[in-house]
Amino acid sequence: MSGKELWLGDNFTQVSNDILEALAMAQLSTNEFRIILFIIRKTYGWHKQTDWIALSQIVEGTGIAKPNVCRTLNSLKRKNIIVRPDSRHVGLQDDIGFWVSKKLPVQKTKNTKNWDENTKNTKISRIPTSVTVI
């Protein structure tokens, strides 16, 4: 932010108070929270529900390594915090009733796919044994 004044002028992103409160209560890792903020900026910041956000943009915008970005995006999708209407677009699940707020146990599978690939028919690597919805 070097020397920039922070004020709301023309450069801000509107986010529902309900979403902010749900994020404050969600049990998220640092990487999950950083990526959610980036997705909010790239979608709500342009008045969109979802957008085509390349992995390279997320890596550059968050400073998180690409393998960790892929793993974190998959975790957020399993928790229903983000949605992928197709293989390229991503956005925040705006119905917070679907969010899973509890960390899910890890269960390894043989066939886990990369985030870049179409994940519609992909086996998940974490299966909830019990979930709490916020």
C-alpha positions in Angstrom: 0.0 0.0 0.0 3.1 2.2 0.1 2.0 5.8 0.6 -1.6 5.3 -0.6 -4.4 6.8 1.4 -7.1 4.3 2.2 -10.5 5.7 1.7 -13.7 4.5 0.1 -13.9 7.0 -2.9 -14.4 5.0 -6.1 -12.2 2.0 -5.2 -14.1 -0.4 -2.9 -15.9 -3.8 -2.9 -19.4 -4.1 -1.4 -19.8 -7.3 0.6 -23.0 -8.3 2.5 -22.7 -8.0 6.3 -24.1 -11.6 6.5 -21.2 -12.9 4.4 -18.6 -10.9 6.5 -20.2 -12.3 9.8 -20.2 -15.9 8.4 -16.5 -15.5 7.4 -15.7 -14.2 10.9 -17.3 -17.3 12.4 -16.0 -19.9 9.9 -13.1 -22.1 10.9 -10.8 -21.3 8.0 -7.1 -21.7 7.4 -5.0 -18.6 6.6 -4.8 -19.7 2.9 -8.5 -20.3 2.7 -9.3 -16.9 4.1 -6.8 -15.2 1.8 -8.2 -16.9 -1.3 -11.8 -16.1 -0.3 -10.9 -12.5 0.0 -9.2 -12.6 -3.4 -12.3 -14.3 -5.0 -14.6 -11.7 -3.4 -12.4 -8.9 -4.8 -12.4 -10.4 -8.3 -16.1 -11.1 -8.4 -18.1 -8.7 -6.1 -15.5 -6.0 -6.8 -16.7 -6.1 -10.5 -20.4 -6.7 -9.6 -20.3 -10.4 -10.6 -21.4 -13.6 -8.9 -18.7 -15.7 -10.6 -15.8 -14.9 -12.9 -13.1 -16.7 -14.8 -10.1 -16.4 -12.4 -6.9 -18.1 -13.6 -4.7 -19.9 -11.0 -1.9 -17.6 -12.0 -4.0 -14.6 -10.9 -4.7 -16.2 -7.5 -1.0 -17.1 -7.1 0.1 -13.6 -7.9 -2.7 -11.9 -5.9 -2.3 -13.9 -2.7 1.4 -15.0 -2.8 0.4 -18.6 -2.2 2.3 -21.3 -4.1 0.3 -22.9 -7.0 0.1 -26.4 -5.4 -1.3 -24.9 -2.2 -3.8 -22.7 -4.2 -5.1 -25.9 -5.9 -5.4 -27.7 -2.5 -7.1 -24.7 -0.9 -9.6 -24.2 -3.7 -10.5 -27.9 -3.5 -11.0 -27.5 0.3 -13.2 -24.5 -0.1 -15.3 -26.3 -2.7 -15.7 -29.3 -0.4 -16.9 -26.9 2.4 -19.4 -25.3 -0.1 -17.9 -21.9 0.5 -17.1 -21.4 -3.2 -18.9 -22.6 -6.3 -17.8 -23.7 -9.7 -20.6 -23.5 -12.2 -18.2 -24.8 -14.8 -14.6 -25.7 -15.1 -13.4 -22.1 -15.5 -15.5 -19.9 -13.3 -15.4 -19.6 -9.6 -17.4 -17.5 -7.0 -18.5 -17.4 -3.4 -21.5 -19.5 -2.4 -23.7 -16.7 -1.4 -26.2 -18.9 0.5 -24.2 -19.2 3.7 -26.6 -21.9 4.9 -24.7 -24.3 2.7 -21.2 -23.5 4.1 -19.5 -26.2 6.2 -17.8 -24.4 9.1 -15.9 -27.4 10.6 -12.6 -28.7 9.4 -13.1 -32.0 7.5 -11.1 -35.1 8.2 -8.7 -36.1 5.5 -9.3 -39.3 3.6 -6.9 -40.2 0.8 -8.1 -41.5 -2.6 -6.2 -42.8 -5.6 -7.8 -40.5 -8.2 -7.7 -36.8 -7.1 -7.6 -34.3 -9.9 -6.0 -30.9 -10.2 -8.1 -27.8 -9.8 -7.5 -26.9 -13.5 -9.3 -30.0 -14.7 -13.1 -30.4 -14.8 -14.0 -31.5 -11.3 -17.7 -32.3 -11.9 -17.1 -36.1 -11.6 -14.0 -36.1 -9.4 -13.7 -38.0 -6.2 -13.1 -35.8 -3.3 -10.2 -36.3 -1.0 -12.0 -35.3 2.2 -15.3 -36.8 3.2 -17.2 -35.3 6.1 -18.1 -37.6 8.9 -20.1 -34.9 10.6 -20.6 -31.3 9.6 -21.8 -28.1 11.2 -23.5 -25.6 9.0 -23.3 -21.9 10.0 
